[in-house]
Amino acid sequence: MRIARFSVDDEPKYGVVETDDPEGLVGTVSVLDSDPLYRAAQFTGEKLQLADVRLLAPVIPRSKVVCVGRNYAAHAEELGNEVP
């Protein structure tokens, strides 16, 4: 599943890109009702042509970034954990 942030008529939205094109340039976008990083999003039923939307940066700036320290090899070793 490819979730995209895009704009139509200068209004930012989120959607799921559906394409069979190996380069991902031709297809549709199924519009979501909200930002899927904040809450469970639902499809609105609206579908747009990928060529008719303007793709934006995938996420908007957030107030903080949350990471799991074990994703870093040095920190995992420091804790005596297996490196993922």
Beta strands, then each sheet from edge to edge (+ up, - down):
strand 1: 2-8
strand 2: 11-18
strand 3: 28-32
strand 4: 43-49
strand 5: 54-55
sheet 1: 4+ 3- 2+ 1- 5+
end
